Amino acid sequence: MDIENLIAVFERKLTLQRYSASSIKNYSSSVRSFLQVAGKRFDQPDELNENEIEKYVYWKIREDNISSFYRFANVLF
């Protein structure tokens, strides 16, 4: 899985939707973290589904006791 290419596409879409630079940076960081974990189990991004994202968010909440904002960012993406 080419994580950096996926992040570049993601950032481009957020830019076109007029997200602020700081929001793009924060959301990209969340997505990158998810893709790094997911990349160990999946070869292609189209193998990922909503259930996999939910499991990751649940794991992050329990593992790192993440803040509500970080949870929100992870749930969005």
MARBA-3410 file (N, C-alpha, C, O; in Angstrom, 1 decimal):
77
0.9,-1.2,0.0,0.0,0.0,0.0,0.9,1.2,0.0,1.8,1.4,0.9 ~ 0.7,2.1,-1.0,1.5,3.3,-1.1,0.9,4.4,-0.2,0.1,5.2,-0.7 ~ 1.2,4.5,1.0,0.6,5.4,2.0,0.8,6.8,1.6,-0.1,7.6,1.7 ~ 2.0,7.2,1.2,2.3,8.6,0.9,1.5,9.1,-0.3,1.0,10.2,-0.3 ~ 1.3,8.2,-1.3,0.4,8.6,-2.4,-1.0,8.8,-2.0,-1.7,9.7,-2.4
-1.5,7.9,-1.1,-2.9,8.0,-0.6,-3.1,9.2,0.2,-4.1,9.9,0.1 ~ -2.1,9.6,1.0,-2.1,10.8,1.8,-2.1,12.1,0.8,-2.9,13.0,1.1 ~ -1.3,12.0,-0.2,-1.3,13.2,-1.2,-2.7,13.4,-1.8,-3.1,14.5,-2.0 ~ -3.3,12.3,-2.2,-4.7,12.3,-2.8,-5.7,12.9,-1.8,-6.5,13.7,-2.1 ~ -5.6,12.4,-0.6,-6.5,12.8,0.5,-6.3,14.3,0.8,-7.3,15.0,0.9
-5.0,14.8,0.9,-4.8,16.2,1.1,-5.3,17.1,0.0,-5.8,18.2,0.2 ~ -5.1,16.6,-1.3,-5.6,17.3,-2.4,-7.1,17.5,-2.3,-7.7,18.6,-2.6 ~ -7.8,16.5,-2.0,-9.3,16.5,-1.8,-9.7,17.5,-0.7,-10.7,18.3,-0.9 ~ -9.0,17.5,0.4,-9.3,18.4,1.5,-9.1,19.9,1.0,-9.8,20.8,1.4 ~ -8.0,20.1,0.3,-7.7,21.4,-0.2,-8.8,21.9,-1.1,-9.2,23.1,-1.0
-9.2,21.1,-2.0,-10.3,21.4,-2.9,-11.6,21.7,-2.2,-12.4,22.5,-2.7 ~ -11.8,21.1,-1.0,-13.0,21.4,-0.2,-12.7,22.5,0.7,-13.6,22.8,1.6 ~ -11.6,23.2,0.6,-11.3,24.4,1.3,-11.1,24.3,2.8,-11.4,25.2,3.6 ~ -10.5,23.1,3.2,-10.2,22.9,4.6,-8.9,23.8,4.9,-8.1,24.0,4.0 ~ -8.8,24.2,6.1,-7.6,25.0,6.5,-6.4,24.1,6.5,-6.4,22.9,6.6
-5.2,24.7,6.4,-3.9,24.0,6.4,-3.8,23.2,7.7,-3.3,22.1,7.7 ~ -4.2,23.8,8.8,-4.0,23.1,10.1,-5.0,21.9,10.2,-4.6,20.8,10.7 ~ -6.2,22.0,9.6,-7.1,20.9,9.6,-6.5,19.7,8.7,-6.6,18.6,9.1 ~ -6.0,20.1,7.6,-5.5,19.1,6.7,-4.3,18.4,7.3,-4.2,17.2,7.2 ~ -3.5,19.1,8.0,-2.3,18.5,8.7,-2.8,17.5,9.8,-2.3,16.4,9.9
-3.8,17.9,10.6,-4.3,17.1,11.6,-5.0,15.8,11.1,-4.8,14.7,11.5 ~ -5.9,16.0,10.1,-6.6,14.9,9.5,-5.6,14.0,8.8,-5.8,12.7,8.9 ~ -4.7,14.5,8.1,-3.7,13.7,7.4,-2.9,12.8,8.4,-2.6,11.7,8.1 ~ -2.5,13.4,9.5,-1.8,12.7,10.5,-2.6,11.5,11.0,-2.1,10.4,11.2 ~ -3.9,11.7,11.3,-4.8,10.6,11.7,-4.9,9.5,10.7,-4.9,8.3,11.0
-5.1,9.9,9.4,-5.2,9.0,8.3,-3.9,8.2,8.1,-4.0,7.0,7.9 ~ -2.8,8.9,8.2,-1.5,8.2,8.1,-1.3,7.2,9.2,-0.9,6.1,8.9 ~ -1.7,7.5,10.4,-1.6,6.5,11.5,-2.4,5.3,11.2,-2.0,4.2,11.4 ~ -3.6,5.5,10.8,-4.5,4.4,10.5,-3.9,3.6,9.3,-3.9,2.3,9.4 ~ -3.5,4.2,8.3,-3.0,3.5,7.1,-1.7,2.7,7.5,-1.5,1.6,6.9
-0.9,3.2,8.4,0.3,2.5,8.8,0.0,1.2,9.5,0.6,0.2,9.3 ~ -1.1,1.2,10.3,-1.5,0.0,11.0,-2.2,-0.9,10.0,-2.0,-2.1,10.0 ~ -3.1,-0.3,9.2,-3.9,-1.1,8.2,-2.9,-1.8,7.2,-3.2,-2.9,6.7 ~ -1.9,-1.1,6.8,-0.9,-1.6,5.8,-0.3,-2.9,6.2,0.3,-3.6,5.4 ~ -0.3,-3.2,7.5,0.3,-4.4,8.0,-0.6,-5.6,7.7,-0.2,-6.8,7.7
-1.9,-5.3,7.5,-2.9,-6.4,7.3,-3.5,-6.5,5.9,-3.9,-7.5,5.5 ~ -3.4,-5.3,5.2,-4.1,-5.2,3.9,-3.0,-4.8,2.9,-2.2,-3.9,3.2 ~ -3.2,-5.3,1.7,-2.3,-4.9,0.6,-2.8,-3.7,-0.2,-2.0,-2.9,-0.7 ~ -4.1,-3.6,-0.3,-4.7,-2.6,-1.1,-5.8,-1.8,-0.3,-6.4,-2.4,0.6 ~ -5.9,-0.5,-0.5,-6.8,0.3,0.3,-8.3,-0.1,0.1,-9.1,0.1,1.0
-8.6,-0.7,-1.1,-10.0,-1.1,-1.3,-10.4,-2.3,-0.5,-11.6,-2.7,-0.5 ~ -9.4,-2.9,0.2,-9.7,-4.0,1.1,-10.3,-3.5,2.4,-10.9,-4.3,3.2 ~ -10.1,-2.3,2.7,-10.5,-1.7,4.0,-12.0,-1.4,3.9,-12.6,-1.1,2.8 ~ -12.7,-1.5,5.0,-14.1,-1.2,5.1,-14.4,-0.4,6.4,-13.5,-0.2,7.2 ~ -15.7,-0.1,6.5,-16.0,0.7,7.7,-15.8,0.0,9.0,-15.4,0.6,10.0
-16.0,-1.3,9.0,-15.7,-2.1,10.2,-14.3,-2.0,10.6,-14.0,-2.0,11.8 ~ -13.3,-2.1,9.7,-11.9,-2.0,10.0,-11.6,-0.6,10.6,-10.8,-0.6,11.5 ~ -12.2,0.4,10.1,-12.0,1.7,10.6,-12.5,1.8,12.1,-11.8,2.4,12.9 ~ -13.7,1.3,12.3,-14.3,1.3,13.6,-13.4,0.5,14.6,-13.2,1.0,15.7 ~ -12.9,-0.6,14.2,-12.0,-1.4,15.1,-10.8,-0.6,15.4,-10.3,-0.7,16.6
-10.2,0.1,14.5,-9.0,0.9,14.7,-9.3,2.0,15.7,-8.5,2.3,16.6 ~ -10.4,2.7,15.5,-10.8,3.8,16.4,-11.0,3.3,17.8,-10.5,3.9,18.8 ~ -11.7,2.2,17.9,-11.9,1.6,19.2,-10.6,1.2,19.9,-10.4,1.5,21.1 ~ -9.7,0.7,19.1,-8.3,0.3,19.6,-7.6,1.6,20.1,-7.0,1.5,21.2 ~ -7.6,2.6,19.3,-6.9,3.9,19.7,-7.5,4.5,20.9,-6.7,5.0,21.8
-8.8,4.4,21.1,-9.4,5.0,22.3,-8.9,4.2,23.5,-8.6,4.8,24.5 ~ -8.9,2.9,23.4,-8.5,2.1,24.6,-7.0,2.1,24.8,-6.6,2.1,25.9 ~ -6.3,2.0,23.7,-4.8,1.9,23.8,-4.2,3.2,24.3,-3.3,3.2,25.2 ~ -4.6,4.3,23.7,-3.9,5.6,23.9,-4.8,6.6,24.7,-4.3,7.7,25.0 ~ -6.0,6.2,25.1,-6.9,7.1,25.8,-7.0,8.5,25.1,-6.7,9.5,25.7
-7.2,8.4,23.8,-7.2,9.6,22.9,-8.3,10.6,23.3,-9.3,10.2,23.8 ~ -8.1,11.8,22.9,-9.0,12.9,23.2,-10.3,12.8,22.3,-10.3,12.1,21.3 ~ -11.3,13.5,22.7,-12.5,13.5,21.9,-12.3,14.1,20.5,-12.9,13.6,19.5 ~ -11.4,15.1,20.3,-11.2,15.7,19.0,-10.5,14.6,18.1,-10.9,14.5,17.0 ~ -9.5,13.9,18.7,-8.8,12.9,17.9,-9.8,11.8,17.5,-9.7,11.3,16.4
-10.6,11.4,18.4,-11.7,10.4,18.1,-12.5,10.9,17.0,-12.8,10.2,16.0 ~ -12.9,12.2,17.0,-13.7,12.8,16.0,-13.0,12.7,14.6,-13.6,12.3,13.6 ~ -11.8,13.1,14.6,-11.0,13.1,13.4,-10.9,11.7,12.8,-11.0,11.5,11.6 ~ -10.7,10.7,13.7,-10.6,9.3,13.3,-11.9,8.8,12.7,-11.9,8.0,11.8 ~ -13.0,9.2,13.4,-14.3,8.7,12.9,-14.6,9.3,11.5,-15.2,8.6,10.7
-14.2,10.5,11.3,-14.5,11.1,10.0,-13.8,10.4,8.9,-14.3,10.2,7.8 ~ -12.6,9.9,9.2,-11.8,9.4,8.1,-11.5,8.0,8.4,-10.8,7.3,7.6
END
